[in-house]
Amino acid sequence: MFFIVSKIFWWIGEPVTFAILTGILGIVLGFVRYPRAGRMLTASAVIALAAGLLTPAGAILLRPLEERFPQPPAGLPPPAGIIVLGGGMDTEKTEARGPFALTCDGARMTSALELARRYPSAKLVFTGGVGSIFGSRPEAIGARQFFLSFGIPKQRMMFEANSRNTWENGLFTHDLVKPKPGEKWLLVTSAWHMPRSVGIFRRLGYDVIAYPVAYRTFGDGRDFRLSLMSDRVSSLDLSFHEWIGLLAYWLTGKTDALFPAPGKDAAQSGSVPPA
């Protein structure tokens, strides 16, 4: 239920979509019995769109997310395993076009290859099922083919194909790998997604080391320069989605903190709360 509600809510609640729908409602009201309310809604929608799309608001909101967890030190001891979160492959395009269609977060997949070669004794664990309401093919199927094509031995790999969101990534992978006290696990996901992911995995009892990839921002003055409208739309929607996700997951007990930070213990209780 949480998964379906979150998908429906976000389809309406994306900043650009919400502003457009508000503007349409304002226009409709302007032609019926509430012209003043219609004008106010339309003006609010236009101002919100202008603020979001003509300024670097998206990058400003993304920067704190992406800078929350730094890259781990180069001399990191070998971890027990490498957990890679889904979202790096476009399963529908891979099926339609082949051979492997990666998304904007495809660095999750390429970084996993690099880490698997750097730590040959570590298990490579991929978690990702069907992340949309209308999807049909688990991402883990394509991920398995991807890693095998690059020569990763199948006995080194484990795949979780039932999860639909980040909470289920952590929950179902916990049942798969059964992390033991003292074991260190590298967690690979996009930098903007890392705070919520670390909070979830800590809450479920993992001792994770963040390995952020697929940055959307530069981390310097280039984030404030003029950019393509499509980039600003993407940054704005992504940042709102993640900040709202952090709040929702914290309120429902799925993360260990509102804005998880480096340097904390693996989990507050080590117990798995109900879904």
C-alpha positions in Angstrom: 0.0 0.0 0.0 2.8 2.4 0.9 4.4 1.8 -2.6 1.1 2.5 -4.5 0.2 5.5 -2.5 3.7 7.0 -2.9 3.6 6.5 -6.7 0.2 8.1 -7.0 1.1 11.0 -4.7 4.3 11.7 -6.6 2.6 11.7 -10.0 0.5 14.6 -8.8 3.0 16.1 -6.4 6.0 16.6 -8.7 6.7 20.4 -8.5 6.3 21.0 -12.2 3.2 18.8 -12.6 1.6 20.3 -9.5 2.2 23.9 -10.7 0.8 23.1 -14.2 -2.3 21.4 -12.6 -2.7 24.4 -10.3 -2.5 26.8 -13.3 -5.1 24.7 -15.2 -7.4 24.8 -12.2 -7.0 28.6 -12.0 -7.9 29.0 -15.6 -11.0 26.9 -15.2 -12.1 28.8 -12.1 -11.5 32.1 -14.0 -14.1 31.1 -16.6 -16.8 30.0 -14.1 -18.0 31.6 -10.8 -14.6 32.2 -9.1 -12.6 34.6 -11.3 -10.6 36.1 -8.4 -9.6 32.7 -7.0 -8.7 31.6 -10.6 -6.4 34.5 -11.1 -4.7 33.9 -7.8 -4.1 30.3 -8.6 -2.9 31.0 -12.1 -0.5 33.7 -10.9 0.8 31.4 -8.1 1.5 28.7 -10.6 3.3 31.0 -13.0 5.4 32.4 -10.1 6.3 28.9 -8.8 7.3 27.7 -12.3 9.4 30.8 -12.8 11.1 30.4 -9.5 11.8 26.7 -10.1 12.7 26.7 -13.8 14.5 30.1 -14.2 16.7 29.8 -11.2 19.1 27.1 -9.9 16.7 26.1 -7.2 16.9 22.4 -8.1 20.7 22.4 -7.8 20.6 24.3 -4.5 18.2 21.7 -3.1 20.3 18.8 -4.5 23.7 19.9 -3.2 23.0 19.1 0.6 21.8 15.7 -0.4 24.8 14.9 -2.6 27.4 16.3 -0.2 26.0 14.6 2.9 28.2 11.5 2.5 31.7 11.8 1.1 33.6 9.2 -0.9 35.2 6.6 1.4 39.0 6.6 1.7 41.0 4.9 -1.1 42.6 2.4 1.3 39.4 1.0 2.6 39.7 -2.6 3.9 37.8 -5.2 1.8 34.1 -5.2 2.8 32.0 -8.3 3.3 30.0 -7.3 0.2 28.9 -4.6 -2.2 25.2 -3.8 -2.3 24.1 -2.0 -5.4 20.6 -0.4 -5.5 18.5 -0.7 -8.6 17.7 2.4 -10.7 20.7 2.3 -13.0 19.1 0.3 -15.8 16.2 1.1 -18.0 14.6 -2.3 -18.3 12.0 -1.4 -20.8 14.5 0.1 -23.2 16.9 -2.7 -22.7 14.1 -5.2 -23.7 13.0 -3.0 -26.7 16.4 -2.0 -28.0 19.2 -3.8 -26.2 21.8 -4.6 -25.3 22.0 -2.6 -22.0 20.2 0.7 -21.6 21.5 2.7 -18.6 19.7 5.6 -17.0 21.1 8.8 -15.7 22.0 6.8 -12.6 23.9 4.2 -14.6 27.1 4.9 -12.6 25.6 2.6 -10.0 26.2 -0.3 -12.5 29.6 0.8 -13.8 30.9 1.6 -10.3 29.8 -1.8 -9.1 32.0 -3.4 -11.8 35.0 -1.3 -10.7 34.4 -2.2 -7.0 34.0 -5.9 -7.8 37.4 -5.9 -9.4 39.0 -3.8 -6.6 37.6 -6.2 -3.9 37.6 -9.7 -5.5 36.6 -11.5 -2.3 33.5 -9.4 -1.7 30.1 -10.5 -2.6 28.3 -8.4 -5.3 24.7 -8.0 -4.3 22.2 -6.3 -6.6 18.7 -5.4 -5.3 16.0 -4.1 -7.7 12.6 -5.4 -8.8 9.9 -3.5 -10.6 10.0 0.1 -9.6 6.8 1.3 -11.3 3.2 0.4 -11.0 2.9 -0.7 -14.7 6.4 -2.4 -15.0 6.7 -6.1 -15.5 10.4 -7.1 -15.7 12.5 -7.0 -12.6 15.6 -4.9 -13.0 17.7 -7.7 -11.3 17.3 -9.8 -14.4 19.0 -7.3 -16.6 21.6 -6.6 -13.9 22.5 -10.2 -13.8 23.1 -10.3 -17.6 25.0 -7.0 -17.4 27.5 -8.2 -14.8 27.9 -11.6 -16.4 28.8 -10.0 -19.7 31.7 -8.2 -18.0 33.1 -11.4 -16.6 31.9 -11.3 -13.0 31.7 -14.9 -11.8 28.1 -15.9 -11.1 29.1 -17.6 -7.8 30.2 -14.1 -6.5 26.8 -12.6 -7.1 23.4 -12.5 -5.4 20.3 -10.9 -6.8 17.1 -9.7 -5.1 14.3 -9.2 -7.6 11.1 -8.4 -5.6 11.8 -5.0 -4.1 9.8 -2.0 -5.5 11.3 0.9 -3.5 14.3 1.7 -1.3 12.7 0.4 1.9 12.1 -3.0 0.2 15.6 -3.0 -1.2 17.0 -3.0 2.4 14.3 -5.3 3.8 14.5 -8.1 1.2 18.2 -7.9 0.9 18.5 -8.4 4.6 16.7 -11.7 4.2 19.1 -12.6 1.4 22.5 -11.8 2.8 21.7 -12.0 6.6 24.4 -9.4 7.6 26.3 -10.3 10.7 27.5 -7.9 13.5 30.8 -6.4 12.6 30.4 -7.0 8.8 31.0 -3.9 6.6 28.9 -3.5 3.5 29.6 -1.0 0.8 26.3 0.6 -0.3 26.3 1.9 -3.9 23.7 4.3 -5.0 23.3 7.8 -6.4 24.7 10.6 -4.3 21.3 12.4 -4.0 19.7 9.1 -2.9 22.4 8.2 -0.3 21.1 9.8 2.9 17.7 8.1 2.7 19.4 4.8 1.7 21.9 4.8 4.5 19.1 5.7 7.0 17.1 2.7 5.8 19.9 0.2 5.8 21.1 1.3 9.3 17.5 1.0 10.6 17.5 -2.6 9.3 20.8 -3.5 11.1 23.4 -3.2 8.4 26.8 -1.6 9.0 27.1 0.2 5.7 29.8 2.4 4.2 28.4 4.9 1.7 29.8 4.8 -1.8 27.9 7.7 -3.6 28.0 7.9 -7.4 26.0 9.5 -10.3 26.3 13.1 -9.0 23.9 15.6 -10.6 25.6 18.7 -9.3 29.2 19.9 -9.7 29.7 21.1 -6.1 31.0 24.5 -7.2 29.9 27.7 -9.0 28.9 25.8 -12.1 25.7 24.7 -10.3 24.5 28.3 -10.5 25.1 29.0 -14.2 22.4 28.9 -16.9 21.5 25.4 -18.0 19.1 23.6 -20.2 15.5 23.8 -19.1 15.3 20.0 -19.1 18.1 19.8 -16.6 16.5 22.3 -14.3 13.2 20.4 -14.4 14.9 17.1 -13.6 16.9 18.7 -10.7 13.8 20.3 -9.3 11.6 17.3 -9.4 14.4 15.0 -8.1 15.3 17.2 -5.2 11.7 17.6 -4.1 11.1 13.9 -4.4 14.1 13.1 -2.2 13.4 15.7 0.5 9.8 14.6 0.7 10.9 10.9 0.7 13.3 11.6 3.7 10.4 13.1 5.7 7.9 10.4 4.8 10.4 7.6 5.6 11.3 9.2 8.9 7.7 9.7 9.9 6.9 6.1 9.2 9.9 4.7 11.0 11.8 3.5 8.0 14.9 5.6 8.5 17.1 6.1 11.6 17.0 9.9 11.3 15.3 12.7 9.4 18.6 13.5 7.6 21.0 10.6 8.2 24.6 11.7 8.6 28.0 10.0 8.4 29.7 8.7 11.5 26.7 7.1 13.2 26.4 3.5 14.3 24.8 1.0 12.0 21.4 0.9 13.5 19.7 2.3 16.6 18.1 -1.0 17.6 19.3 -3.6 15.1 15.7 -4.8 14.8 13.6 -5.0 11.7 10.5 -2.8 12.1 7.2 -3.9 10.4 6.7 -2.9 6.8 
